[in-house]
Amino acid sequence: MKLIDQSIRNYHTVTVVIMMAAVVGILCFQTLPRQLAPTVDKPEIEVKTEYLGLSPEEVERNITRRLEEQLESVEGVKKMTSTSQHGLSTINLEFDWGIDKNLAVLDVNNKLQQVKDLPINSDKPTLKSISSDNSSPIMWIVFDKPDEKMPDLNQN
């Protein structure tokens, strides 16, 4: 209660402090960098391995599973998804936000170097660090109206 009583008695001081905070806030807001479509460094790494001529089942059995077993021990991985197609294995590693991406790339690369039993004619796994650009949206905003019957919409 003493703070409230002091604030009421010295309302001029309180008003000046609030005005100063507002001015500092406006100045700080004006110095913030703004971009229409900023580049966001997503915490994702993609591992691709090619072996032309293999069916998706063979790619999964001979390449994808072996790489996944090795990559399971990478620290900070939040989610690992893989796709096996004709002659191509793709593994996407999603990390927690705030992780040092350079260290994550090194860790993934070290784990891939330890995989020795890949087919002889397969390409070496390639790493790609994923970052967003203007072609990949960061957020989707969708406005929806509750279901209405078509005649009701015509009357509006």
Secondary structure, DSSP 8 states (H G I E B T S, - for coil): -HHHHHHHHTHHHHHHHHHHHHHHHHHHHHHS---SS-----SEEEEEEE-TT--HHHHIIIIIHHHHHHHTT-TTEEEEEEEEETTEEEEEEEE-TT--HHHHHHHHHHHHHT---S-TTS---EEEEE---TTS-S-----------HHHHHH-
